[in-house]
Amino acid sequence: MIARTAPGAAAGSTPGTTTTISPIRTRTTPRALAAAALLASAALVLAGCSGGSTGSGPRAGRTVAAPPSATPPPVPTPTPTPYGPVLAKWIGPLDVELAKLPQAADLIALGAALKEVGSKAVLAGAGLNMATEPTAVSAAHGQLVAALKALSTHIDTVQDEIHSGKYCATASALARFGQAEALTTIPAALATLAAAGYPATLTVPPTGQLQQRALDNGAMVREGSLDGRGELSIENGGSGDAVLSLAKDGKSVHSIYVGKGRTAKFEGIEDGTYEVFFAGGSDWDPATKAFTQDCDFSKFDEPLDFKTTRTSSEIRWSTWTLSLQAVVGGNARTTDVPAGSYPLP
């Protein structure tokens, strides 16, 4: 309530009195707000329906614009890797592994090195087979891929031959690897590609040649003291040459070379009991005193006893004959032995 004092007398009022005026209050109720909202909504509906053209139906004459279609971004065309770097990428690792072969100190090391060469040949063949070669070198490219596959197959064969004893020395196994036709075909294909402007380095290492060395029949590989009277004849009816050794305490005392289909003879063997070992094979290496190909190692199950007896009227000594092949009625059995258990002749 506001109290104001009028400066003068109003009509019909007593001068000097105070007149009290009550202000007018406006109150908005929830129902009034709801009504206002309905009116606004109705106005919007009417606005939406007003205007336009004649026709039947609520949407007659109305044009609806379709949303713009999204255009997918263009897919970039991959740029093929130039052939030269691809060729070098796959041939380089093979070249590195090939260079390691002559460094192998023994058959185990050579086998591991050959495995790596074969692996790199397979990878190179697969990688180049997926490459896009220039049309001008398609023939040489195809020859290279085929030769890489052939090299891997040849290595598998050599590995099997090493395990079977077909090649039992590092030199002979490496020479056998060197017989691969692919070792000629691959450099030839690479030379053609290099002439066309796609060089790649690959060097075939020296591998040597397979040999067929032998000693004369009856040659003494190891000759101990032969001051006795004992005699031993050896008949070799096997498939290759052989070296027979008489050993004591696991060490060779006498060793003799017996050619295939030949007979050799020891004379002057001193009294004693000897173990009998023999090695068969081909290509005798005098430096290592071993065959390098077709190797097998055996031992007679029973030792040989040489004894000399003297009487007043005679001297008797032991004479033995051994056959290095199975014979009907034979009474000597043999057992295969590992190469590492065979005494050096």
C-alpha positions in Angstrom: 0.0 0.0 0.0 1.3 3.4 -0.9 0.5 6.5 1.2 0.5 9.8 -0.5 -0.4 13.3 1.0 -2.2 15.5 -1.5 -0.9 19.1 -1.6 -4.4 20.4 -1.9 -7.9 19.4 -1.1 -9.6 17.2 -3.6 -13.2 17.6 -4.5 -15.4 16.0 -1.9 -12.5 15.5 0.5 -11.5 17.1 3.7 -8.5 19.3 3.3 -5.3 18.0 4.9 -6.4 14.4 5.0 -4.4 11.5 3.7 -5.8 9.5 0.8 -4.7 5.9 0.6 -4.6 4.4 -3.0 -4.3 0.6 -3.5 -2.1 -0.4 -6.6 -3.6 -2.7 -9.2 -1.8 -6.1 -9.2 -1.7 -8.4 -12.2 -1.3 -12.2 -11.6 -0.6 -14.7 -14.3 -1.9 -18.1 -13.6 -0.8 -21.4 -15.0 -4.0 -21.7 -16.9 -3.3 -18.4 -18.6 0.2 -19.6 -19.7 -1.3 -22.7 -21.1 -3.8 -20.8 -23.1 -1.1 -18.5 -24.5 0.9 -21.5 -25.6 -2.1 -23.0 -27.4 -2.7 -19.7 -29.2 1.0 -19.6 -30.3 0.8 -23.1 -31.5 -2.4 -22.4 -33.4 -0.8 -19.4 -35.0 2.1 -21.5 -36.2 -0.1 -24.2 -37.7 -2.1 -21.5 -39.5 1.1 -19.9 -40.7 2.3 -23.3 -42.0 -1.0 -23.9 -43.9 -1.5 -20.4 -45.2 -0.3 -19.4 -48.6 0.5 -21.8 -51.4 -1.7 -22.8 -54.3 -5.0 -24.3 -54.9 -5.6 -27.9 -54.9 -6.8 -30.7 -52.8 -5.0 -32.2 -49.8 -2.9 -30.6 -47.2 0.3 -30.8 -49.4 -1.1 -29.9 -52.7 1.2 -27.7 -54.7 4.0 -27.9 -52.3 7.6 -28.5 -53.7 10.0 -30.5 -51.5 13.7 -30.3 -52.3 15.7 -33.6 -52.2 18.7 -33.4 -50.0 22.0 -33.2 -51.9 23.6 -36.6 -52.5 27.1 -37.1 -51.0 29.8 -37.7 -53.6 32.4 -40.3 -52.4 36.0 -39.1 -52.5 38.0 -40.6 -55.5 40.0 -43.7 -54.7 43.7 -43.0 -55.4 45.3 -45.4 -57.9 48.3 -47.1 -56.2 51.6 -46.3 -57.8 53.5 -49.6 -58.5 56.9 -49.8 -57.0 59.6 -49.6 -59.8 60.8 -53.0 -60.9 64.5 -52.4 -60.3 64.2 -51.9 -56.5 61.9 -54.9 -56.2 64.4 -57.1 -58.0 67.3 -55.9 -55.9 65.2 -56.3 -52.7 64.7 -60.0 -53.3 68.0 -61.0 -54.9 70.2 -59.2 -52.4 69.5 -61.5 -49.4 70.0 -64.6 -51.5 73.4 -63.3 -52.6 74.4 -62.8 -49.0 73.6 -66.4 -48.0 75.3 -67.9 -51.1 78.5 -66.2 -50.1 78.5 -68.1 -46.7 78.5 -71.6 -48.2 82.3 -72.0 -48.8 82.9 -70.9 -45.1 81.1 -74.0 -43.7 83.5 -75.9 -41.5 81.7 -79.2 -41.6 78.6 -80.9 -42.9 76.4 -79.6 -40.1 77.4 -76.1 -40.8 77.0 -76.6 -44.5 73.5 -78.1 -44.0 72.5 -75.0 -42.0 73.9 -72.7 -44.7 72.1 -74.6 -47.5 68.8 -74.3 -45.5 69.2 -70.5 -45.4 70.0 -70.3 -49.2 66.9 -72.4 -49.9 64.7 -70.2 -47.7 65.9 -67.0 -49.4 65.4 -68.6 -52.8 61.7 -69.4 -51.9 61.1 -65.9 -50.6 62.7 -64.3 -53.7 60.6 -66.5 -56.1 57.4 -65.7 -54.2 58.2 -61.9 -54.0 59.1 -61.6 -57.7 56.2 -63.7 -58.8 53.9 -61.0 -57.3 55.9 -58.1 -58.8 54.8 -56.3 -61.9 57.6 -56.6 -64.4 58.0 -54.4 -67.5 56.7 -56.1 -70.6 60.1 -55.9 -72.3 61.6 -58.2 -69.7 58.7 -60.6 -69.0 60.6 -63.6 -70.5 63.7 -63.1 -68.4 61.6 -62.4 -65.3 59.7 -65.7 -65.8 63.0 -67.6 -66.2 64.3 -66.1 -63.0 61.2 -67.0 -61.0 61.3 -70.6 -62.3 65.0 -70.9 -61.6 64.6 -69.7 -58.0 62.1 -72.4 -57.4 64.3 -75.1 -59.0 67.2 -74.0 -56.8 65.1 -74.5 -53.7 64.1 -78.0 -54.9 67.7 -78.9 -55.7 68.8 -77.9 -52.2 66.1 -80.1 -50.6 67.6 -83.0 -52.7 71.1 -82.3 -51.5 70.0 -82.1 -47.9 68.4 -85.6 -48.2 71.5 -87.0 -49.8 73.7 -85.6 -47.0 71.4 -87.3 -44.4 71.5 -90.6 -46.2 75.3 -90.6 -46.5 75.4 -90.2 -50.2 77.6 -87.2 -49.7 79.6 -87.5 -46.4 82.1 -84.7 -46.6 81.8 -81.0 -46.8 83.6 -80.7 -50.1 81.6 -83.4 -51.9 78.3 -82.0 -50.6 79.2 -78.5 -51.7 80.2 -79.8 -55.1 76.9 -81.6 -55.4 75.1 -78.3 -54.7 77.2 -76.7 -57.4 75.7 -79.1 -60.0 72.3 -77.2 -59.8 71.3 -76.0 -63.2 69.7 -73.1 -61.5 73.1 -71.7 -60.6 73.6 -71.1 -64.4 70.0 -70.1 -65.2 69.7 -67.4 -62.5 72.8 -65.5 -63.5 71.8 -65.7 -67.1 68.4 -64.2 -66.4 69.9 -61.5 -64.2 72.3 -60.6 -67.0 69.4 -60.1 -69.3 67.6 -57.9 -66.8 70.7 -55.9 -66.1 71.1 -55.2 -69.8 67.6 -53.9 -69.9 68.4 -51.5 -67.0 67.5 -53.6 -64.0 70.7 -54.6 -62.3 70.9 -56.9 -59.3 74.0 -58.5 -57.8 74.3 -62.2 -57.3 77.6 -64.1 -57.2 77.7 -67.9 -57.4 80.5 -69.1 -55.0 83.1 -71.6 -56.0 81.8 -75.1 -55.2 84.5 -77.4 -56.6 83.8 -80.5 -58.6 82.8 -84.0 -57.6 85.8 -86.4 -57.8 86.4 -90.1 -57.9 89.8 -90.6 -56.2 91.1 -94.0 -55.2 94.2 -95.8 -53.9 95.7 -98.8 -55.4 94.3 -102.1 -54.2 96.3 -103.4 -51.2 97.8 -99.9 -50.4 98.5 -99.5 -46.7 96.6 -96.6 -45.3 98.1 -97.1 -41.8 100.9 -99.5 -41.4 101.9 -100.5 -37.9 104.5 -103.0 -36.9 104.2 -106.1 -39.1 106.8 -108.3 -37.4 104.5 -111.2 -36.7 103.3 -114.2 -38.8 99.5 -113.6 -38.9 97.7 -113.3 -42.2 94.4 -111.7 -43.2 92.8 -111.8 -46.6 89.9 -109.4 -47.4 87.5 -110.0 -50.3 85.5 -107.0 -51.3 82.4 -107.9 -53.2 80.6 -104.8 -52.1 79.3 -101.9 -54.2 82.3 -99.7 -53.7 85.9 -99.5 -52.5 86.6 -100.2 -48.8 89.2 -99.6 -46.1 89.6 -102.3 -43.5 91.2 -101.5 -40.1 92.5 -103.7 -37.3 92.1 -101.8 -34.1 93.1 -102.1 -30.4 91.6 -100.0 -27.7 89.5 -98.1 -30.2 92.5 -97.0 -32.3 93.6 -98.3 -35.7 96.8 -100.3 -35.8 96.7 -101.4 -39.4 94.5 -100.2 -42.3 94.4 -101.5 -45.9 92.7 -100.3 -49.0 90.6 -102.9 -50.9 89.2 -102.0 -54.3 85.7 -102.9 -55.4 85.7 -106.5 -56.6 89.3 -107.1 -55.5 91.1 -109.0 -52.8 93.8 -107.6 -50.5 96.0 -109.3 -48.0 97.8 -108.4 -44.7 100.9 -110.3 -43.8 103.1 -110.1 -40.7 100.3 -109.3 -38.2 101.6 -109.6 -34.7 99.9 -111.7 -32.1 96.9 -110.2 -30.3 93.2 -109.7 -30.4 92.0 -107.0 -32.9 88.6 -105.4 -33.5 87.8 -105.2 -37.2 86.2 -102.1 -38.7 85.6 -101.3 -42.4 84.5 -98.2 -44.2 82.9 -98.4 -47.7 82.4 -95.6 -50.2 83.9 -93.8 -53.1 86.3 -90.9 -53.7 89.0 -91.5 -51.1 90.4 -88.2 -49.7 94.0 -89.0 -48.6 94.1 -85.7 -46.6 91.2 -86.7 -44.3 91.7 -90.5 -44.7 88.0 -90.9 -45.5 85.6 -91.5 -48.4 83.6 -88.4 -49.4 80.7 -90.2 -51.1 78.4 -93.2 -50.5 79.8 -93.7 -47.0 79.0 -96.6 -44.7 80.7 -97.7 -41.5 80.6 -101.2 -40.0 82.2 -103.3 -37.4 82.5 -107.1 -37.2 80.8 -108.3 -34.1 83.5 -110.7 -33.1 87.2 -109.7 -32.9 90.0 -111.6 -34.6 92.5 -113.4 -32.5 96.0 -113.9 -34.0 98.2 -116.4 -32.3 101.5 -118.0 -33.1 102.5 -121.4 -31.7 105.9 -123.1 -31.9 106.8 -126.7 -31.5 110.0 -128.5 -31.9 109.0 -129.4 -35.4 106.8 -126.5 -36.7 105.5 -123.0 -36.3 101.8 -122.4 -36.6 100.1 -119.0 -37.0 96.6 -117.7 -37.5 95.2 -117.1 -41.0 91.9 -115.4 -41.5 89.7 -114.6 -44.5 87.0 -111.9 -44.4 84.4 -111.1 -47.0 82.9 -107.6 -47.1 79.6 -108.8 -48.5 76.9 -111.2 -47.4 77.9 -114.8 -48.3 76.0 -118.1 -48.0 77.3 -120.0 -45.0 79.2 -117.0 -43.6 79.7 -117.0 -39.8 80.8 -113.4 -39.2 78.1 -110.8 -38.4 78.6 -107.0 -38.7 76.9 -104.0 -37.1 76.6 -100.5 -38.5 78.4 -97.9 -36.5 78.1 -94.1 -36.5 80.8 -92.2 -38.4 82.0 -90.6 -35.2 82.6 -94.0 -33.6 84.8 -95.2 -36.4 88.5 -95.1 -35.7 90.5 -93.0 -38.0 92.4 -95.4 -40.4 
